[in-house]
Amino acid sequence: MEMTRTAADTENPHLPIDALRPPRPGRWITAAAAGLVLVWLAYTIIVNENLHWDVIAAYLMDGRVLGGLWVTIQLTVLSMVIGLALGVLAAVMQLSGSPVLRGASGLYTWFFRGTPLLVQLIFWFNIGLVFPTFGIGLPFDGPKLIEWQANELITPFTAALLGLAINEGAYMAEIVRAGIRSVDPGQREAAEALGMSHRQVLRRVVLPQAMRVIIPPTGNQFISMLKTTSMVSVIAGAELLTVSQRIYLGNFEVIALLIVASIWYIVLTTIASVGQHFIEKRFERGHHALQVRVRRNLRPFSRGNV
């Protein structure tokens, strides 16, 4: 039945339009095919006896696996905290007026972003070959007040933390620098005109606004770090993958233990993704509220110009 617009409809253009969506058989066929493929994959995985689901269920809550899971969480959180601190410091140095500070920060980010993380982990684990001892004392081969053996100080966990945190700091430096540059320079100038120091401007004016730009990629880096900790297995760091490898080397249930590790990685990344979503939503809500307040303040001026 054909619809006609009346004179009342023409005078009121805001009336709802009863538009009919055209049929899309291609979309229905594609959705049905995708659904069948997913059902087939799920059925194949569930009924496959070679996956040994009983072994997976037995080791999913095993004490050794949970211990490796805890080490993975520790490495992730500590590496991100230290990496974020290094990133903020390196970003501030890059934006400094001193060419020495800019050069040092640029050299740091260039080197640790340019070399593979796996190489860095192996290097830190074998740092004792270069520096057999570490100490506190006078420089240039002066007397040492306190001295430690490198092999005792640099454990697999310490080497993993150094490698992950320092590498992450190089990437966070670029993320923080982009966030700082996203803030209007006029706000910095206005804060300095009020007599605020450079540190106060950075802490009270620039960084709070830059967080809206910094938070999303930082959340992605955190999720990536959860999975990147699996590289620590090359230096026997006792994290989740290393523990799983040690178990399947004893019972030869390679696929089952790898699935156990994968399940826990998926659980961790899912929790981190949900947390990232709520944090981003909170910062977006504050940003939209600021925009609404600005528009409300400008509304009287816009009416006066009409």
C-alpha positions as CSV (number, residue, x, y, z in Angstrom):
1,M,0.0,0.0,0.0
2,E,1.5,3.3,-1.1
3,M,1.8,6.0,1.6
4,T,1.1,9.7,0.8
5,R,2.2,12.7,2.8
6,T,-0.6,15.0,4.0
7,A,-0.4,18.7,4.4
8,A,0.0,18.2,8.2
9,D,3.0,15.9,7.5
10,T,4.6,18.5,5.3
11,E,4.2,21.2,8.0
12,N,5.7,18.9,10.6
13,P,8.9,17.3,9.2
14,H,9.8,15.6,12.6
15,L,7.1,13.0,12.3
16,P,8.4,9.4,12.2
17,I,8.9,7.8,8.8
18,D,7.6,4.2,8.4
19,A,10.5,3.1,6.2
20,L,10.8,-0.6,5.3
21,R,14.2,-2.2,5.1
22,P,14.9,-4.0,1.9
23,P,15.4,-7.8,2.1
24,R,19.0,-8.9,2.3
25,P,19.2,-12.6,1.5
26,G,23.0,-12.5,1.2
27,R,23.3,-11.4,4.8
28,W,21.0,-14.2,6.0
29,I,22.9,-16.8,4.0
30,T,26.2,-15.6,5.3
31,A,25.0,-15.6,8.9
32,A,23.6,-19.1,8.5
33,A,26.8,-20.4,7.0
34,A,28.9,-18.8,9.8
35,G,26.6,-20.3,12.4
36,L,26.9,-23.8,10.9
37,V,30.7,-23.5,10.8
38,L,30.8,-22.4,14.5
39,V,28.6,-25.3,15.5
40,W,30.7,-27.7,13.5
41,L,33.9,-26.4,15.1
42,A,32.4,-26.6,18.6
43,Y,31.2,-30.2,18.0
44,T,34.5,-31.3,16.6
45,I,36.4,-29.9,19.5
46,I,34.1,-31.3,22.2
47,V,33.9,-34.8,20.8
48,N,37.6,-35.1,19.9
49,E,39.0,-37.7,22.2
50,N,42.6,-36.7,21.5
51,L,42.1,-33.4,23.4
52,H,41.8,-35.3,26.7
53,W,39.3,-33.0,28.3
54,D,39.5,-35.0,31.6
55,V,43.2,-34.1,31.8
56,I,42.4,-30.5,31.1
57,A,39.8,-30.4,33.9
58,A,42.2,-32.1,36.3
59,Y,45.1,-29.6,35.7
60,L,43.0,-26.5,35.3
61,M,43.0,-25.8,39.1
62,D,46.3,-27.6,39.8
63,G,48.4,-26.0,42.4
64,R,51.4,-25.7,40.1
65,V,49.4,-24.1,37.4
66,L,47.9,-21.6,39.8
67,G,51.4,-20.8,41.1
68,G,52.5,-20.1,37.5
69,L,49.4,-18.0,37.0
70,W,50.2,-15.9,40.1
71,V,53.7,-15.3,38.8
72,T,52.2,-14.2,35.4
73,I,50.0,-11.7,37.2
74,Q,52.9,-10.4,39.3
75,L,55.1,-9.9,36.2
76,T,52.3,-8.2,34.3
77,V,51.4,-5.7,37.1
78,L,54.9,-4.9,38.2
79,S,56.2,-4.6,34.6
80,M,53.3,-2.2,33.7
81,V,53.8,-0.1,36.8
82,I,57.5,0.3,36.3
83,G,57.1,0.7,32.5
84,L,54.5,3.4,33.0
85,A,56.8,5.3,35.4
86,L,59.7,5.0,32.9
87,G,57.4,6.0,30.1
88,V,56.3,9.2,31.9
89,L,59.9,10.1,32.7
90,A,61.1,9.5,29.2
91,A,58.2,11.4,27.7
92,V,58.8,14.4,29.9
93,M,62.5,14.3,28.9
94,Q,61.6,14.2,25.2
95,L,59.5,17.3,25.6
96,S,62.2,19.1,27.7
97,G,64.1,22.1,26.4
98,S,67.4,20.4,27.1
99,P,68.9,18.7,24.1
100,V,70.8,16.3,26.4
101,L,67.6,15.1,28.0
102,R,65.9,14.8,24.6
103,G,68.8,12.9,23.2
104,A,69.0,10.5,26.2
105,S,65.3,9.8,26.0
106,G,65.4,9.3,22.3
107,L,68.3,6.9,22.6
108,Y,66.4,4.9,25.2
109,T,63.2,4.5,23.1
110,W,65.2,3.9,19.9
111,F,67.3,1.1,21.3
112,F,64.7,-0.8,23.3
113,R,62.0,-0.5,20.6
114,G,64.5,-1.5,18.0
115,T,65.7,-4.8,19.6
116,P,63.5,-7.8,20.1
117,L,62.1,-8.4,23.5
118,L,63.3,-12.0,23.4
119,V,66.9,-10.9,22.9
120,Q,66.6,-8.5,25.8
121,L,65.2,-11.2,28.1
122,I,68.1,-13.5,27.3
123,F,70.6,-10.6,27.7
124,W,69.3,-9.7,31.2
125,F,69.4,-13.4,32.2
126,N,73.1,-13.6,31.2
127,I,74.1,-10.1,32.4
128,G,76.5,-11.8,34.8
129,L,78.8,-12.6,31.9
130,V,79.3,-8.9,31.3
131,F,79.1,-7.6,34.9
132,P,80.0,-10.5,37.4
133,T,79.3,-8.2,40.4
134,F,77.1,-5.2,41.2
135,G,77.9,-2.7,43.9
136,I,77.5,0.7,45.4
137,G,80.6,2.8,45.8
138,L,82.8,5.3,44.1
139,P,82.7,5.3,40.2
140,F,85.6,4.5,37.9
141,D,86.7,1.3,39.7
142,G,86.7,3.0,43.1
143,P,86.2,1.1,46.3
144,K,82.8,-0.6,46.8
145,L,80.7,-0.1,50.0
146,I,78.3,-3.0,49.1
147,E,78.7,-5.6,46.5
148,W,76.6,-8.5,45.2
149,Q,77.2,-11.4,42.9
150,A,75.3,-11.0,39.6
151,N,74.3,-14.7,39.5
152,E,72.7,-14.4,42.9
153,L,71.0,-11.0,42.3
154,I,69.7,-11.6,38.8
155,T,67.2,-14.5,39.2
156,P,64.9,-15.6,36.4
157,F,62.1,-13.5,37.9
158,T,64.4,-10.4,38.2
159,A,65.7,-10.8,34.7
160,A,62.1,-11.2,33.4
161,L,61.0,-8.1,35.3
162,L,63.9,-6.0,34.0
163,G,63.4,-7.1,30.4
164,L,59.6,-6.6,30.4
165,A,59.5,-3.3,32.3
166,I,62.4,-1.6,30.5
167,N,61.0,-2.6,27.1
168,E,57.5,-1.6,28.1
169,G,58.8,1.8,29.2
170,A,60.1,2.6,25.7
171,Y,56.6,2.0,24.2
172,M,54.8,3.8,27.0
173,A,57.1,6.8,26.4
174,E,55.6,7.3,23.0
175,I,52.0,6.8,24.3
176,V,52.5,9.3,27.1
177,R,54.2,11.8,24.8
178,A,51.2,11.6,22.3
179,G,48.8,12.2,25.2
180,I,50.7,15.2,26.5
181,R,50.9,16.7,23.0
182,S,47.1,16.3,22.7
183,V,46.5,18.9,25.4
184,D,46.1,22.5,24.1
185,P,49.3,24.4,24.6
186,G,47.3,27.5,25.6
187,Q,46.3,25.8,28.8
188,R,49.9,25.2,29.7
189,E,50.7,28.9,29.0
190,A,47.7,30.0,31.1
191,A,48.8,27.9,34.0
192,E,52.3,29.2,33.8
193,A,51.0,32.7,33.7
194,L,49.2,32.0,37.0
195,G,52.6,31.3,38.6
196,M,52.5,27.5,38.6
197,S,55.8,25.6,38.3
198,H,56.5,23.2,35.4
199,R,55.9,20.3,37.7
200,Q,52.6,21.7,38.9
201,V,51.5,22.4,35.4
202,L,52.3,18.8,34.3
203,R,50.7,17.2,37.4
204,R,47.6,19.3,37.7
205,V,46.8,20.5,34.2
206,V,48.4,18.5,31.5
207,L,48.5,14.8,32.7
208,P,44.8,14.8,33.9
209,Q,43.6,15.8,30.5
210,A,46.1,13.6,28.7
211,M,44.8,10.6,30.5
212,R,41.9,10.4,28.1
213,V,44.3,9.8,25.2
214,I,46.7,7.7,27.3
215,I,44.3,5.2,28.9
216,P,43.1,3.2,25.8
217,P,46.5,2.3,24.4
218,T,47.8,1.7,28.0
219,G,44.9,-0.8,28.4
220,N,45.9,-2.5,25.2
221,Q,49.5,-2.7,26.4
222,F,48.4,-4.3,29.7
223,I,46.5,-6.9,27.8
224,S,49.4,-7.5,25.5
225,M,51.7,-7.8,28.5
226,L,49.6,-10.6,30.0
227,K,50.4,-12.7,26.9
228,T,54.0,-11.4,26.4
229,T,55.0,-12.8,29.8
230,S,54.9,-16.2,28.0
231,M,58.2,-15.3,26.5
232,V,59.8,-15.6,29.9
233,S,59.6,-19.4,29.4
234,V,62.9,-19.1,27.5
235,I,64.7,-18.2,30.7
236,A,62.6,-20.6,32.9
237,G,60.8,-17.7,34.7
238,A,58.2,-20.1,36.4
239,E,55.2,-18.3,34.9
240,L,52.2,-20.0,33.5
241,L,53.6,-21.3,30.2
242,T,56.9,-22.5,31.9
243,V,54.9,-24.4,34.5
244,S,52.7,-26.0,31.9
245,Q,55.8,-27.0,29.9
246,R,57.3,-28.6,32.9
247,I,54.2,-30.6,33.6
248,Y,53.7,-31.9,30.0
249,L,57.4,-32.8,29.8
250,G,56.6,-35.3,32.6
251,N,53.2,-36.7,31.5
252,F,53.5,-36.0,27.7
253,E,50.0,-34.3,27.7
254,V,51.3,-31.5,25.5
255,I,48.1,-30.3,23.9
256,A,46.1,-30.6,27.1
257,L,48.5,-28.5,29.1
258,L,48.7,-25.9,26.4
259,I,44.9,-25.7,26.4
260,V,45.0,-25.2,30.2
261,A,47.5,-22.3,29.8
262,S,45.4,-20.8,27.0
263,I,42.2,-21.0,29.0
264,W,43.9,-19.0,31.9
265,Y,45.3,-16.5,29.4
266,I,41.8,-15.9,28.0
267,V,40.4,-15.5,31.5
268,L,43.0,-12.9,32.4
269,T,42.7,-10.9,29.1
270,T,38.9,-11.0,29.4
271,I,39.0,-9.6,32.9
272,A,41.5,-6.9,31.8
273,S,39.4,-6.0,28.8
274,V,36.3,-5.5,31.0
275,G,38.3,-3.3,33.3
276,Q,39.6,-1.3,30.4
277,H,36.1,-0.8,29.1
278,F,34.8,0.6,32.4
279,I,37.9,2.9,32.9
280,E,37.6,4.3,29.3
281,K,33.8,4.8,29.8
282,R,34.5,6.8,33.0
283,F,37.0,9.1,31.3
284,E,34.7,9.5,28.3
285,R,31.8,10.4,30.6
286,G,34.0,13.1,32.2
287,H,35.0,14.4,28.8
288,H,31.5,14.5,27.4
289,A,30.3,16.3,30.6
290,L,33.0,18.9,30.0
291,Q,31.9,19.4,26.4
292,V,28.2,19.8,27.5
293,R,29.2,22.4,30.1
294,V,31.2,24.3,27.5
295,R,28.3,24.3,25.1
296,R,25.9,25.4,27.8
297,N,28.2,28.3,28.7
298,L,28.4,29.3,25.0
299,R,24.7,29.1,24.3
300,P,23.8,32.7,25.5
301,F,26.4,34.1,23.2
302,S,25.2,32.0,20.2
303,R,21.6,33.2,20.8
304,G,22.8,36.8,20.9
305,N,24.4,36.5,17.5
306,V,21.2,35.1,15.9
